[in-house]
Amino acid sequence: MIKETIAAIATGMSNSGIGIIRMSGPEAISIADSIFVSARKNFRLSDAATHTVHYGNIVYEDNIIDEVLVIIMKAPNSYTREDVVEIDCHGGVYVMKKILDVLIKSGARTAEPGEFTKRAFLNGRIDLAQAEAVIDIINSKNKYALSNSVKLLNGKLSEQITEIRKDLINNIAYIEAALDDPEHISLDNYGDKLLITVDNYIDKVDNLIKTVDNGKIFTQGVKTVIIGKPNAGKSSILNILAGYDRAIVTDIAGTTRDTIEEQINLAGITLNLVDTAGIRNTKDVVEEIGVNKAKELVGEADLILYVVDSSTELDENDYDILNIIKDRKTVILLNKSDLDTVTDADRIADITDSKVISVSAKDNTGLDELSDAIVELFASGEIDYNDEVYVSGERNKEALEETLESLKLVKKSITEGLPEDFYTIDLMNAYEQLGKITGESVEDDLVNEIFSKFCMGK
Amino acid sequence: MNVVENYDVAVVGAGHAGCEAALACARLGLETIMFTVSVESIALMPCNPNIGGSSKGHLVRELDALGGEMGKNIDATFIQSKMLNKSKGPAVHSLRAQADKQEYSKRMRNVLENTDHLTIRQAEVSELIAEDGIIKGLKTFSGAVYNTKAVVLCTGTYLKARCIFGDVSYYTGPNGLLAANYLSDSMRKLGIELVRFKTGTPARVDGRTIDFDKMEEQCGDTPIVPFSFTTDPDDVQKEQISCWLTYTNEKTHDIIRKNIDRSPLYSGVIHGTGPRYCPSIEDKVMRFADKDRHQVFIEPEGNYTHEWYLGGMSSSLPEDVQYDMYHTVPGLEHAKIVRNAYAIEYDCINPIQLKPSLEFKKIKGLFSGGQLNGSSGYEEAAVQGLIAGINAAMEVLGREPLILDRSEAYIGVLIDDLVTKENHEPYRMMTSRAEYRLLLRQDNADMRLTEYGYKVGLISEKRYRHLLEKKEMIDKEINRLKSIVIGGSDSVNEKLMQMNSTALNNGTSLADLIRRPELNYDMITDFDPDRQPLPKDVIEQVNINIKYEGYISRELKQVEHFKKLEKKLIPADIDYDDISGLRIEARQKLKSYSPRSIGQASRISGVSPADITVLLVYMEQHRR
């Protein structure tokens, strides 16, 4: 009964010397073949003997992703008794994720927790004692994944998905009600109307996919605090990193009083960004709460981005802050490099060992350097990533991509002038895929929707 | 001394389910006895005067392909016919015919009476006889005992039936017929769980008092398409009787709202659960308060009578309110009511007690079909009756049961839904319930199911051969159209432009041309000089299969995956308590439903994919 080809990162999701991506299933070798360019001319993995190792590059859309070793193990002499391909790559998280991504784009799907072992068992590879262990793994991991895939969604995104789903089922129900009761409900010109809606969905889902790519969908990641004096430009930096306006950015010092969370992905590392009220000695009570909170957050942070306004002199506040963040993982951002520089990098380097980068939130400069600096800090492997979180993230992305695909098919059906009953086939697919993300089952939704919204029957 | 007789199969009830069940058993050569409280009420249509409609039409076609009678019966007795959804895709085309109710019953009775091995008996069955979980026969109210190898229950809405309007209620079946008041208790004694459902019917009025000028005429189709694959279309072209359309209005709604506290539904007199898809007019007005009017279809009950059916206005309001309310409807101002509208409450079973063969899990040889299983509608009843009858016969004959899955037939969807899902209202078929709708079309029911009917023994050798020939013609023609490639000559392109299509740049197969939304098989005749004349139904299949090939092949792929899970059968003696990894809810559900396959298990609400994996691992462990 097992047919699909599955893939997963077999080593942990942390930076290590070597990473292994494993793939199992009937298409494993052909999928690997489609993205592997051997160092040997005209060599194809499908011609390779079982249990052989091959050297070459993973190439996708003409880009070399990594230099790898590929190990071929043919059925039934493999762990799962299916065709298995292992790709040994450089162990960076970013590279492993990229390769897995490419495998999925080429036809594999993300493995469920414990699925390799499950296949090994169902294909008769492992014995009865091990089977018990398999059940345990599946159970615990599923519980984890189940609770996580829902919990990990941040509220806003889950809201967006729920909203699209609600709208989808409403449209499906309308069409179905009309098909079921054509004498009561008319579908005249419904296609034109639906086309506008579907275009809108396509945009929304497209954006969601980008969001997932940037890692915003999860509340877990490297806890990153942006601090600085009022009006140093913390919010502007955050907005640039996050890619859209979130905090209110004004010229009045002390605008941002609450901490704001945002997830971004820099070179494969998920940063959970927290903006804080400016730290300074203040008598403003409201501001005070923010400042205390910020001091507290600095204590909990994995990474601190300290924003200094380079157009003003360092003052007592700066020394205070630099004192607080001494010995912490910190990148210092000299903001407003577009203005006349009063405080420069050398000046700060006298006080602290942290990396200093000149940026301009206004001109969008210095961000590449920042990204490199962060990667450098974490490439040393001090932060672990939770691979379960990553797996459900990948699955969500798959679901979103399938949603997008289905919506495009609806659009195609409408523009090609197919009858209305064809629309609901793909609309329903989209609805089901989105349900996988929010963890809602589809059961009887449609029939209930039809009955509650439409007055049916004679 | 009481009468004692022996039969192979007893069928309890002679409605649409009972007729199909009894005919199937008798036609398979089993000595069959069919019980009815009244021989005059055989194949009675106590509610709407039509057969078919959206998705119900599919059921009738499927039943016909399996060797059932309903399709033939309506073809012989209809007075108007319509293909619904003709402007939509082929998957949702649905045939519906208005019946001459009396003719319909009469013809069915005639067929039954002329079927060998079939005995019709007027009597109220009051008791089932079973020993050690095996059915042994039944007893009638008068004390006669019938020893049988199988019993098929098709009691419809008759068990402890109660008809209600306002504060008036009668303990009768539909149309004032005798209710069956004892069988429920006997079933309970055998451990069968019963629930109470409700449905309703509108008033009938005298056509001579209807002002049709105030209504819109609803004509039938020409040409008429028959239901049965065996009916020659030429034989059914005839003059048709129109239906009429009118609407309720604010006045109607006002009267209903003012008197809603007198409705037994709202006052709590009725306890049964009613269907949401077929709400009473008071339900519509209360639940959809924003609608200022509702459609009312005025349908003839037959040629024999002046009675007309008021489709869309079923009600259980008191008689005086009914009078006032109906008289507000344009065209019905002076209408004389012949029969009041009423609601009916009845006992039916919780169908999760049944296997997909419609046999009770706990009582071998006892089968159940139709409204007793919590469904509603003549067509839903008929197909269940047929399947229950066939499987009772298969059991007596020691053969494998006929189980259609969700990818093969609407019948499969209907039965799977009934036996697998929690059902809280009378179940009606809908096309949206079918996952593989594009494959389960009414036009290809014969292609899908004739072979099953043939294997069971209800389809003749001749009819089966005819189907095989049809299949071959279709395949051949599709292949031919795919292999012929034409170029974009000036004459071809000119004709294409004339048909609002786009010109060809390079070689294109005839199949590709048919696939264009604006073209079809008939339109490209000029480009296809070698075309041989083919029967209409063959051309229809060729056209649909080519045009929607992309969608069809996608659904076929899904079916492939679905089938794998369906074929993984769960051993009947599996002990769910022995499976350590199952969640408690899943364990309880699996125990109470005892699904036949992994596929069915996965559709039970409360059983998660993780539970299914645990189950698979456990089964594999035990297989070794």
Chai-1 contact restraints between the chains, C-beta under 6 A:
chainA,res_idxA,chainB,res_idxB,connection_type,confidence,min_distance_angstrom,max_distance_angstrom,comment,restraint_id
A,M1,B,K564,contact,1.0,0.0,6.0,A-B,restraint_1
A,L122,B,E620,contact,1.0,0.0,6.0,A-B,restraint_2
A,L128,B,Q621,contact,1.0,0.0,6.0,A-B,restraint_3
A,A131,B,V617,contact,1.0,0.0,6.0,A-B,restraint_4
A,A131,B,Q621,contact,1.0,0.0,6.0,A-B,restraint_5
A,V134,B,V617,contact,1.0,0.0,6.0,A-B,restraint_6
A,I135,B,G581,contact,1.0,0.0,6.0,A-B,restraint_7
A,I135,B,V614,contact,1.0,0.0,6.0,A-B,restraint_8
A,I135,B,V617,contact,1.0,0.0,6.0,A-B,restraint_9
A,I138,B,T613,contact,1.0,0.0,6.0,A-B,restraint_10
A,N139,B,G581,contact,1.0,0.0,6.0,A-B,restraint_11
A,N142,B,A610,contact,1.0,0.0,6.0,A-B,restraint_12
A,E176,B,S432,contact,1.0,0.0,6.0,A-B,restraint_13
A,L179,B,V92,contact,1.0,0.0,6.0,A-B,restraint_14
A,L179,B,T431,contact,1.0,0.0,6.0,A-B,restraint_15
A,D180,B,S54,contact,1.0,0.0,6.0,A-B,restraint_16
A,D180,B,M430,contact,1.0,0.0,6.0,A-B,restraint_17
A,P182,B,L84,contact,1.0,0.0,6.0,A-B,restraint_18
A,P182,B,N85,contact,1.0,0.0,6.0,A-B,restraint_19
A,E416,B,P517,contact,1.0,0.0,6.0,A-B,restraint_20
A,G417,B,P517,contact,1.0,0.0,6.0,A-B,restraint_21
A,P419,B,K88,contact,1.0,0.0,6.0,A-B,restraint_22
A,P419,B,G89,contact,1.0,0.0,6.0,A-B,restraint_23
A,E420,B,K88,contact,1.0,0.0,6.0,A-B,restraint_24
A,D421,B,K88,contact,1.0,0.0,6.0,A-B,restraint_25
A,D421,B,G89,contact,1.0,0.0,6.0,A-B,restraint_26
A,D421,B,A91,contact,1.0,0.0,6.0,A-B,restraint_27
A,D421,B,V92,contact,1.0,0.0,6.0,A-B,restraint_28
A,F422,B,G89,contact,1.0,0.0,6.0,A-B,restraint_29
A,E443,B,S605,contact,1.0,0.0,6.0,A-B,restraint_30
A,L446,B,S432,contact,1.0,0.0,6.0,A-B,restraint_31
A,F451,B,R276,contact,1.0,0.0,6.0,A-B,restraint_32
A,C455,B,K284,contact,1.0,0.0,6.0,A-B,restraint_33
A,C455,B,F288,contact,1.0,0.0,6.0,A-B,restraint_34
A,M456,B,Y277,contact,1.0,0.0,6.0,A-B,restraint_35
A,G457,B,Y277,contact,1.0,0.0,6.0,A-B,restraint_36
A,G457,B,C278,contact,1.0,0.0,6.0,A-B,restraint_37
A,K458,B,F297,contact,1.0,0.0,6.0,A-B,restraint_38
A,K458,B,G311,contact,1.0,0.0,6.0,A-B,restraint_39
A,K458,B,G312,contact,1.0,0.0,6.0,A-B,restraint_40
